């Protein structure tokens, strides 16, 4: 016969395993927002799935709303060079924004909360800029896939070029 405290320990360990399994299967990922808002924990945009979410949101929003226009993209001002490069590779087509570009698709914010994510993209339409939110679902070990695009009718300010010079130099064609 087992001692009562051993039985209690076994139940506790079993409960922890069940919680861990549920979290793993449901995509328990910490919540983070990039760029972060005042008082929020610092988010690292180079950690996956942040770069993939940015690239996939830019592609989807441009495909759905951009028509045949070139995808010229912009990321938040605090985005490191390696993230710009990774987003550029994943986007595939298009190029990073340079000063003077008029039709730009810009990531405003990425919000990640467990198995759900939202990316706000500023986009040009009818001579003004507006906001779109791309919704994603995913989990640990699985890609985040887009589940919807929400277009907002409220005008926003035109994006300011945040592209680091190293990214601009790298994206220029060599002759």
C-alpha positions as CSV (number, residue, x, y, z in Angstrom):
1,X,0.0,0.0,0.0
2,X,1.3,3.4,-1.0
3,X,1.8,6.2,1.5
4,X,-0.7,9.0,1.2
5,X,2.0,11.6,0.5
6,X,3.3,9.6,-2.4
7,X,-0.1,9.4,-3.9
8,X,-0.5,13.1,-3.6
9,X,2.9,13.7,-5.2
10,X,1.9,11.4,-8.1
11,X,-1.3,13.4,-8.6
12,X,0.6,16.6,-8.6
13,X,3.1,15.5,-11.1
14,X,0.3,14.1,-13.3
15,X,-1.6,17.4,-13.1
16,X,1.6,19.3,-14.1
17,X,2.1,17.0,-17.1
18,X,-1.5,17.5,-18.2
19,X,-1.2,21.3,-18.0
20,X,2.1,21.2,-19.9
21,X,0.5,19.0,-22.6
22,X,-2.5,21.3,-23.0
23,X,-0.3,24.3,-23.2
24,X,2.0,22.7,-25.8
25,X,-0.9,21.5,-27.9
26,X,-2.8,24.8,-27.7
27,X,0.3,26.8,-28.6
28,X,1.2,28.4,-25.3
29,X,3.4,31.2,-26.4
30,X,4.0,34.3,-24.3
31,X,2.2,37.4,-25.1
32,X,4.2,40.2,-26.7
33,X,3.7,43.3,-28.7
34,X,6.2,44.9,-31.1
35,X,6.9,47.7,-31.0
36,X,6.0,47.5,-27.4
37,X,3.9,50.2,-25.7
38,X,5.0,52.1,-22.6
39,X,5.1,49.8,-19.5
40,X,5.0,46.6,-21.6
41,X,7.8,44.0,-21.4
42,X,10.4,44.4,-24.1
43,X,9.7,42.3,-27.2
44,X,12.5,40.9,-29.4
45,X,11.4,41.2,-33.1
46,X,14.1,38.8,-34.1
47,X,12.5,35.8,-32.3
48,X,10.2,33.7,-34.3
49,X,7.4,33.9,-35.2
50,X,7.7,37.8,-35.3
51,X,9.7,38.1,-38.5
52,X,7.5,35.6,-40.3
53,X,4.4,37.3,-39.1
54,X,5.6,40.6,-40.4
55,X,6.5,39.2,-43.8
56,X,3.4,37.1,-44.2
57,X,1.2,40.1,-43.2
58,X,2.8,42.4,-45.8
59,X,2.4,39.8,-48.5
60,X,-1.2,39.0,-47.7
61,X,-2.3,42.6,-47.3
62,X,-0.6,43.6,-50.6
63,X,-2.0,40.6,-52.5
64,X,-5.6,41.4,-51.3
65,X,-5.5,45.2,-51.6
66,X,-2.5,46.2,-53.7
67,X,-3.5,44.9,-57.1
68,X,-0.6,45.1,-59.5
69,X,1.4,47.7,-57.6
70,X,5.0,46.9,-56.5
71,X,5.3,45.8,-52.9
72,X,7.5,48.5,-51.2
73,X,7.7,47.6,-47.5
74,X,8.6,49.3,-44.3
75,X,9.1,48.0,-40.7
76,X,9.0,49.7,-37.3
77,X,11.9,52.0,-36.6
78,X,13.5,49.8,-33.9
79,X,13.7,46.7,-36.1
80,X,17.2,45.3,-36.3
81,X,19.0,44.9,-39.7
82,X,18.9,41.1,-39.6
83,X,15.1,41.1,-39.2
84,X,14.8,43.5,-42.2
85,X,16.9,41.0,-44.2
86,X,14.9,38.0,-43.0
87,X,11.6,39.7,-43.8
88,X,12.9,40.7,-47.2
89,X,13.8,37.1,-48.0
90,X,10.5,35.8,-46.9
91,X,8.5,38.5,-48.8
92,X,10.5,37.5,-51.9
93,X,9.1,40.1,-54.2
94,X,9.2,43.8,-53.6
95,X,11.8,45.9,-51.9
96,X,12.4,47.9,-48.8
97,X,11.2,51.5,-48.7
98,X,13.6,54.3,-49.5
99,X,13.1,58.0,-48.9
100,X,10.7,59.5,-51.4
101,X,8.6,56.3,-52.0
102,X,5.0,57.1,-52.3
103,X,3.1,53.8,-52.2
104,X,4.4,51.9,-49.2
105,X,3.1,48.9,-47.1
106,X,4.3,49.4,-43.6
107,X,4.1,47.1,-40.5
108,X,2.8,49.3,-37.6
109,X,2.6,46.7,-34.9
110,X,2.7,42.9,-34.2
111,X,0.6,41.4,-31.3
112,X,1.2,37.8,-30.3
113,X,-0.9,36.2,-27.7
114,X,-0.6,32.4,-27.4
115,X,-1.8,30.8,-30.6
116,X,-3.2,34.0,-32.1
117,X,-1.5,36.9,-33.6
118,X,-2.4,40.2,-35.3
119,X,-0.3,42.4,-37.5
120,X,-1.3,46.0,-38.3
121,X,-0.2,47.1,-41.8
122,X,-0.5,50.6,-43.1
123,X,-1.4,50.6,-46.8
124,X,-2.0,53.2,-49.5
125,X,-5.5,53.5,-51.1
126,X,-7.2,56.3,-53.0
127,X,-4.4,58.8,-52.3
128,X,-4.5,58.2,-48.5
129,X,-3.1,55.6,-46.1
130,X,-5.3,53.3,-44.1
131,X,-4.8,50.5,-41.6
132,X,-5.4,46.8,-42.1
133,X,-5.1,44.1,-39.5
134,X,-4.0,40.6,-40.6
135,X,-5.2,37.8,-38.2
136,X,-3.2,34.6,-37.7
137,X,-3.5,31.4,-35.8
138,X,-0.7,28.9,-35.0
139,X,1.1,27.0,-32.2
140,X,4.4,25.9,-30.9
141,X,6.2,24.0,-33.7
142,X,3.5,24.9,-36.3
143,X,3.5,27.9,-38.6
144,X,1.1,30.8,-38.0
145,X,-1.3,30.9,-40.9
146,X,-3.5,33.9,-41.8
147,X,-7.2,33.6,-40.9
148,X,-8.4,37.0,-42.0
149,X,-7.8,40.5,-43.2
150,X,-9.7,43.4,-41.6
151,X,-9.6,46.7,-43.4
152,X,-10.2,49.9,-41.4
153,X,-11.7,53.0,-43.0
154,X,-9.9,55.4,-40.7
155,X,-7.1,57.4,-42.4
156,X,-3.6,57.2,-40.8
157,X,-0.4,59.1,-41.4
158,X,1.9,58.1,-44.3
159,X,4.8,55.8,-43.2
160,X,8.2,57.4,-42.5
161,X,11.1,55.5,-44.0
162,X,12.8,53.4,-41.3
163,X,15.0,51.2,-43.6
164,X,18.6,50.9,-42.4
165,X,21.2,52.0,-44.9
166,X,22.8,48.5,-44.9
167,X,19.5,47.0,-46.1
168,X,19.1,49.7,-48.8
169,X,22.6,49.1,-50.0
170,X,22.1,45.3,-50.0
171,X,18.8,45.5,-52.0
172,X,20.3,47.6,-54.8
173,X,21.0,45.6,-58.0
174,X,24.7,45.2,-58.8
175,X,25.8,46.1,-62.3
